[in-house]
């Protein structure tokens, strides 16, 4: 366990809260995408409000954690890596918030026959992040488990890429009734969702480096 004293209890508690807040944002994002696709406007508006609240909470927790790290002299060697991990997790939180907000701002036209494709893409991409979260938590408690846990991240990132390619190919090759501008718009939103899994992969890469350093 990287934090072994009562003095650090608040710090590790905030780190757990930070990761849990991102996990909650993932659930809101998945629900928000589904509500948008099925035109559940009231529920979608609620998702936007919840996402905004969670984003603000995540930002506050991250600042508290960073301030706490600078007061812990025992963490000088690992402080930079932990800060980079928090930054990459913060990038995920930003993608979740910004992507859901773009649905509200740009209101893309999504043909109903693509609903399942977008839901499947969202599921795989968020699963990559969901797999990264326990790996990140493991680093602070049982770093020996990190390597096993991040393997799931790479699996779901690969599946997300396959799903995104299939969706884009369907849009451009099969949906001849759509305007080219509409196809570009759909590709843009598919890319937004796909970016989540790429961000999760970056977290996994960072954790892999951190875990290796812990062995020396």
TIZAKE-440175 format. One record per residue (C-alpha): residue number from 0; x, y, z; chain; residue in three letters. Coordinates in pm, whole numbers, always signed. Each point is the difference from the previous one (the first is absolute). Example, Ala and Ser with C-alpha at 12.3 -4.5 7.8 and 13.67 -1.06 7.14 Angstrom:
ATOM    nr       c1       c2       c3   kette   rest
ATOM     0    +1230     -450     +780       A    ALA
ATOM     1     +137     +344      -66       A    SER
% end
This chain:
ATOM    nr       c1       c2       c3   kette   rest
ATOM     0       +0       +0       +0       A    UNK
ATOM     1     +150     +331     -104       A    UNK
ATOM     2     -162     +195     +283       A    UNK
ATOM     3      +64     -166     +333       A    UNK
ATOM     4      -72     +259     +269       A    UNK
ATOM     5     -311     +158     +147       A    UNK
ATOM     6     +133     +336     -113       A    UNK
ATOM     7      -67     -105     -357       A    UNK
ATOM     8     -353     -131      +57       A    UNK
ATOM     9     -165     +316     -132       A    UNK
ATOM    10     +218       -2     -310       A    UNK
ATOM    11      -76     -359      -96       A    UNK
ATOM    12     -368      +53      +83       A    UNK
ATOM    13       -9     +292     -243       A    UNK
ATOM    14     +172     -206     -267       A    UNK
ATOM    15     -268     -268      +39       A    UNK
ATOM    16     -272     +264      -17       A    UNK
ATOM    17     +158     +146     -314       A    UNK
ATOM    18       +1     -334     -179       A    UNK
ATOM    19     -353      -75     +122       A    UNK
ATOM    20     -120     +335     -133       A    UNK
ATOM    21     +136      -86     -344       A    UNK
ATOM    22     -171     -338      +25       A    UNK
ATOM    23     -329     +175      +75       A    UNK
ATOM    24      +56     +231     -297       A    UNK
ATOM    25      +40     -306     -222       A    UNK
ATOM    26     -344     -125     +104       A    UNK
ATOM    27     -152     +342      -67       A    UNK
ATOM    28     +170      +14     -340       A    UNK
ATOM    29     -133     -342     -106       A    UNK
ATOM    30     -348      +90     +115       A    UNK
ATOM    31      +26     +339     -169       A    UNK
ATOM    32      +96     -146     -337       A    UNK
ATOM    33     -288     -246      +18       A    UNK
ATOM    34     -247     +271      +99       A    UNK
ATOM    35     +115     +221     -286       A    UNK
ATOM    36      -30     -280     -254       A    UNK
ATOM    37     -353      -84     +113       A    UNK
ATOM    38     -106     +366      +31       A    UNK
ATOM    39      -57      -11     +377       A    UNK
ATOM    40      +59     +374      +26       A    UNK
ATOM    41      -91      +51     +365       A    UNK
ATOM    42     +219     -287     +114       A    UNK
ATOM    43     +281     +121     -227       A    UNK
ATOM    44      -18     +347     +157       A    UNK
ATOM    45      +32     -167     +339       A    UNK
ATOM    46     +308     -185     -124       A    UNK
ATOM    47     +156     +331     -105       A    UNK
ATOM    48      -61     +150     +343       A    UNK
ATOM    49     +140     -304     +177       A    UNK
ATOM    50     +307       +1     -224       A    UNK
ATOM    51      +65     +366      +73       A    UNK
ATOM    52      -23      -67     +374       A    UNK
ATOM    53     +233     -300      -18       A    UNK
ATOM    54     +249     +192     -213       A    UNK
ATOM    55      +16     +278     +258       A    UNK
ATOM    56      +39     -255     +280       A    UNK
ATOM    57     +279     -180     -185       A    UNK
ATOM    58     +184     +327      -57       A    UNK
ATOM    59      -23      +93     +368       A    UNK
ATOM    60     +122     -342     +113       A    UNK
ATOM    61     +291       +8     -244       A    UNK
ATOM    62     +115     +336     +136       A    UNK
ATOM    63      -23     -128     +358       A    UNK
ATOM    64     +200     -310      -91       A    UNK
ATOM    65     +270     +200     -178       A    UNK
ATOM    66      +31     +234     +297       A    UNK
ATOM    67      +25     -300     +231       A    UNK
ATOM    68     +273     -160     -211       A    UNK
ATOM    69     +221     +306      +38       A    UNK
ATOM    70      -17      -26     +380       A    UNK
ATOM    71     +117     -364       +4       A    UNK
ATOM    72     +379       -9       -6       A    UNK
ATOM    73       -8     -381       -8       A    UNK
ATOM    74     -156      +14     -348       A    UNK
ATOM    75     +267     +211     -169       A    UNK
ATOM    76     +112     -285     -228       A    UNK
ATOM    77     -349      -98     -114       A    UNK
ATOM    78     -167     +341      +12       A    UNK
ATOM    79      +59      +79     -368       A    UNK
ATOM    80     -140     -334     -116       A    UNK
ATOM    81     -307      +37     +221       A    UNK
ATOM    82      -58     +351     -134       A    UNK
ATOM    83      +20     -132     -356       A    UNK
ATOM    84     -248     -274      +88       A    UNK
ATOM    85     -240     +258     +142       A    UNK
ATOM    86      +43     +212     -312       A    UNK
ATOM    87      -88     -292     -227       A    UNK
ATOM    88     -302      -85     +216       A    UNK
ATOM    89     -100     +366      -19       A    UNK
ATOM    90      +16      -25     -378       A    UNK
ATOM    91     -254     -283      +15       A    UNK
ATOM    92     -230     +212     +216       A    UNK
ATOM    93      +28     +283     -254       A    UNK
ATOM    94      -82     -230     -292       A    UNK
ATOM    95     -310     -128     +180       A    UNK
ATOM    96     -125     +351      +77       A    UNK
ATOM    97      +90     +155     -337       A    UNK
ATOM    98     -134     -288     -210       A    UNK
ATOM    99     -338       -4     +172       A    UNK
ATOM   100      -21     +377      -26       A    UNK
ATOM   101      +71      -16     -375       A    UNK
ATOM   102     -306     -220      -47       A    UNK
ATOM   103     -208     +279     +154       A    UNK
ATOM   104     +172     +281     -192       A    UNK
ATOM   105      +22     -155     -348       A    UNK
ATOM   106     -304     -233      +19       A    UNK
ATOM   107     +132     -248     -259       A    UNK
ATOM   108     -256     -191     -207       A    UNK
ATOM   109      +46     -368      +81       A    UNK
ATOM   110     -216     -239     -207       A    UNK
ATOM   111     -182     -246     +224       A    UNK
ATOM   112     +170     -293     -173       A    UNK
ATOM   113     +330     +123     +143       A    UNK
ATOM   114     -119      +16     +361       A    UNK
ATOM   115     +127     -347      +89       A    UNK
ATOM   116     +333      +71     -170       A    UNK
ATOM   117      +55     +314     +205       A    UNK
ATOM   118     -111     -172     +321       A    UNK
ATOM   119     +240     -288      -67       A    UNK
ATOM   120     +285     +243      -71       A    UNK
ATOM   121      -77     +190     +319       A    UNK
ATOM   122       -8     -323     +201       A    UNK
ATOM   123     +340     -121     -122       A    UNK
ATOM   124     +166     +339      +39       A    UNK
ATOM   125     -128      +53     +354       A    UNK
ATOM   126      +98     -356      +92       A    UNK
ATOM   127     +359      +92      -84       A    UNK
ATOM   128      -17     +283     +255       A    UNK
ATOM   129     -186     -215     +252       A    UNK
ATOM   130     +285     -250      -24       A    UNK
ATOM   131     +262     +272      +52       A    UNK
ATOM   132     -155     +121     +326       A    UNK
ATOM   133      +64     -313     +213       A    UNK
ATOM   134     +350      -16     -144       A    UNK
ATOM   135      +62     +358     +113       A    UNK
ATOM   136     -136      -78     +346       A    UNK
ATOM   137     +218     -311      +19       A    UNK
ATOM   138     +316     +205      -50       A    UNK
ATOM   139      -51     +167     +339       A    UNK
ATOM   140      -89     -318     +190       A    UNK
ATOM   141     +126     -310     -181       A    UNK
ATOM   142     +229     +105     -288       A    UNK
ATOM   143      +78     -363      -85       A    UNK
ATOM   144     -355      -28     -138       A    UNK
ATOM   145      +30     +292     -242       A    UNK
ATOM   146     +140     -200     -294       A    UNK
ATOM   147     -284     -254       +8       A    UNK
ATOM   148     -269     +266      +28       A    UNK
ATOM   149     +118     +222     -287       A    UNK
ATOM   150      -16     -289     -250       A    UNK
ATOM   151     -377      +53      -13       A    UNK
ATOM   152      +52     +362     -100       A    UNK
ATOM   153     +197      -98     -310       A    UNK
ATOM   154     -259     -264      -90       A    UNK
ATOM   155     -292     +244      +13       A    UNK
ATOM   156     +198     +272     -178       A    UNK
ATOM   157      +56     -242     -290       A    UNK
ATOM   158     -367     -100       -4       A    UNK
ATOM   159     -100     +367       +1       A    UNK
ATOM   160     +216      +66     -305       A    UNK
ATOM   161     -160     -293     -184       A    UNK
ATOM   162     -348     +119      +91       A    UNK
ATOM   163      +75     +360     -104       A    UNK
ATOM   164     +139     -111     -335       A    UNK
ATOM   165     -307     -215      -64       A    UNK
ATOM   166     -232     +289      +86       A    UNK
ATOM   167     +185     +246     -225       A    UNK
ATOM   168      +12     -249     -285       A    UNK
ATOM   169     -375      -55      +35       A    UNK
ATOM   170      -64     +374       -9       A    UNK
ATOM   171     +212      +68     -308       A    UNK
ATOM   172      -58     -320     -198       A    UNK
ATOM   173     -358      -99      +77       A    UNK
ATOM   174     -201     +309      +92       A    UNK
ATOM   175      -33     +154     -344       A    UNK
ATOM   176     -296     +217      +99       A    UNK
ATOM   177     +213     +209     +238       A    UNK
ATOM   178     +163     +322     -112       A    UNK
ATOM   179     +379       +4       +7       A    UNK
ATOM   180      -12     +269     +270       A    UNK
ATOM   181     -220     -228     +213       A    UNK
ATOM   182     +245     -286      -46       A    UNK
ATOM   183     +288     +223     +110       A    UNK
ATOM   184     -201     +104     +303       A    UNK
ATOM   185      -68     -360     +101       A    UNK
ATOM   186     +368      -87      -45       A    UNK
ATOM   187      +90     +296     +222       A    UNK
ATOM   188     -221     -120     +284       A    UNK
ATOM   189     +119     -358      -37       A    UNK
ATOM   190     +354     +132      +34       A    UNK
ATOM   191      -93     +189     +318       A    UNK
ATOM   192     -124     -322     +158       A    UNK
ATOM   193     +297     -200     -131       A    UNK
ATOM   194     +240     +252     +157       A    UNK
ATOM   195     -105     -124     +344       A    UNK
ATOM   196     +163     -337      -58       A    UNK
ATOM   197     +314     +167     -134       A    UNK
ATOM   198      +19     +210     +317       A    UNK
ATOM   199      -45     -317     +208       A    UNK
ATOM   200     +288     -159     -190       A    UNK
ATOM   201     +219     +299      +91       A    UNK
ATOM   202      -89      -54     +366       A    UNK
ATOM   203      +92     -368      -34       A    UNK
ATOM   204     +334      +91     -158       A    UNK
ATOM   205      +73     +243     +284       A    UNK
ATOM   206      -94     -259     +263       A    UNK
ATOM   207     +222     -258     -167       A    UNK
ATOM   208     +299     +234      +26       A    UNK
ATOM   209      -83      +86     +361       A    UNK
ATOM   210      -34     -365      +97       A    UNK
ATOM   211     +338      -82     -152       A    UNK
ATOM   212     +164     +285     +190       A    UNK
ATOM   213     -142     -133     +324       A    UNK
ATOM   214     +198     -322      -47       A    UNK
ATOM   215     +336     +182       +7       A    UNK
% end
